[in-house]
Amino acid sequence: MPSICYCHKDIGDIDRGGVCALFKELAKGMSKLGWQTYCITQRDLNIDNVKTIKIKAESDPLVYSEKVTKIINNLNPDIVECSIWKFELLNYLRQSERKSKV
């Protein structure tokens, strides 16, 4: 089964449209298509068949990025995606070897 991991620090925060609503719908859709779907976030998120990995917010963006990288390396998804390139996947992208497409 293919897998995808969304890394959106605040995805659970807004329910009235915008990018959060878009990525919630994408996660639902990928799950319905048979993908193992994960979401790394600091918010509560309840979407059927989407595994949420909630991590504590950090004031230092690089510490947060390191936490995200450890989780992604453990999940080893086919694809990872994030909304804030400046830090959520920064450490992951710096790895010399990685399986996931970004």
C-alpha positions in Angstrom: 0.0 0.0 0.0 1.5 3.4 -0.9 1.8 6.0 1.9 1.8 9.7 2.2 2.6 12.0 5.1 1.3 15.5 5.4 3.4 17.8 7.7 1.2 20.7 8.6 1.8 22.3 12.0 -1.6 24.0 12.2 -3.8 21.8 10.0 -6.3 21.2 12.7 -6.8 24.8 13.6 -9.2 26.0 10.9 -12.4 24.4 9.6 -13.9 27.2 7.5 -11.9 27.0 4.3 -8.4 27.9 3.3 -5.3 25.7 3.1 -6.2 23.6 6.2 -9.6 22.6 4.7 -7.9 21.8 1.4 -5.3 19.5 2.9 -7.9 17.8 5.2 -9.8 17.0 2.0 -6.7 15.7 0.3 -5.9 13.5 3.2 -9.4 12.1 3.2 -9.2 11.5 -0.6 -5.9 9.8 -0.5 -7.1 7.5 2.3 -10.2 6.6 0.2 -8.0 5.8 -2.7 -6.2 3.2 -0.6 -3.2 5.2 0.6 -1.9 4.8 4.1 -2.2 8.5 5.1 -0.4 10.2 8.0 -0.6 13.8 9.3 2.1 15.3 11.5 0.6 18.3 13.4 0.5 20.1 16.7 -3.3 20.3 16.7 -6.0 17.7 17.3 -7.1 16.2 14.0 -9.8 13.5 13.6 -10.1 12.2 10.1 -11.3 8.7 9.5 -8.5 6.4 8.3 -5.8 9.2 8.6 -3.3 8.5 11.4 -2.5 11.7 13.2 0.9 12.1 14.9 0.6 15.1 17.2 3.8 16.7 18.4 4.4 19.5 20.8 4.9 23.0 19.3 8.4 24.4 19.7 9.5 28.0 19.8 12.6 26.9 17.8 11.6 25.9 14.3 14.7 23.8 13.8 13.9 21.7 16.9 10.4 21.2 15.5 11.9 20.2 12.1 14.2 17.7 13.8 11.1 16.1 15.5 9.3 15.9 12.2 12.3 14.3 10.5 12.5 11.6 13.2 8.9 10.7 12.7 9.2 10.7 8.9 12.2 8.4 9.1 10.3 6.0 11.3 7.2 6.1 9.0 9.2 5.8 5.8 6.4 7.1 3.6 6.5 7.2 -0.2 5.7 10.9 -0.3 6.0 13.7 2.3 4.4 17.1 1.9 4.5 20.3 4.0 3.0 23.7 4.0 5.9 25.7 5.4 9.0 24.9 3.5 11.2 27.2 5.6 11.4 24.7 8.4 9.0 21.7 8.7 11.0 19.5 6.2 14.3 21.4 6.4 16.2 18.8 8.3 14.6 16.0 6.3 15.7 17.6 3.0 19.2 18.0 4.3 19.7 14.2 4.8 22.0 12.8 2.2 19.7 9.7 1.8 16.0 9.6 2.0 13.3 7.3 0.5 10.4 9.7 0.4 9.7 12.1 -2.5 9.0 15.6 -1.3 
